[in-house]
Amino acid sequence: MTRAGDLLRRVPFLAALTLPERRALAAAANRRRFGRGEAIFHKDERGESLFIIEEGSVRIYLPSPQGADLTLAVLGAGDFFGEMALLDGGPRSASATALRETATLVLGRADFTAVLQSRPQSAMAVLAAVAQRLREADEMAGDLAFLDVGGRVAKKLLELAAAHGVQRPEGTLLELPLTQEGLANMVGVTRESVNRHLSTLRRLGVIAREGRRFLIRDPDGLRRYIRYSRK
């Protein structure tokens, strides 16, 4: 199978397709590459394509006129995005930007809807993914309401470690380069607030830095930090 076909096989909502169907879809898909920091699409644009990440990482966020964007998700290889606009025919509900060099497969709306119409299992898988993202949005709202800044920072580091971490003898290294400003955008606070709590976590020996990457040395310490940070 081609590399594109193998990637499609790993995408949950395409798993129900037969091998010939995946090959046909892979042949119809386009490849697009994005440089670090390059916009993939903007909120309120008309959505005509679904993106599947082949390699790299993508930030999904809500832009703010004041510049304090709110990061909704950081996605990696095998993840897909852009399905909301294709499902309801509306404009993009968020913006997407490549966090590093990123390669994607792009499915047009006609190909996407054909899959959903012909394979009920695929439609259910897409709905499950949408439901999971709605749950994550609800959880983010709960964190904003019930956790202080330190708790939100600690929880986000644990989430990123689970999704983008590599195990090392000394702890879990986040593969994703992450600035203090980027982390602040993920938890909805200022960079200065994040910096204070990161400094505390480093003093406690819970985290460390390796260049622009975070090393989680004590995940249980982060969990304790969350428990003591409830409002």
Disulfide bonds with the S-S distance in Angstrom:
none
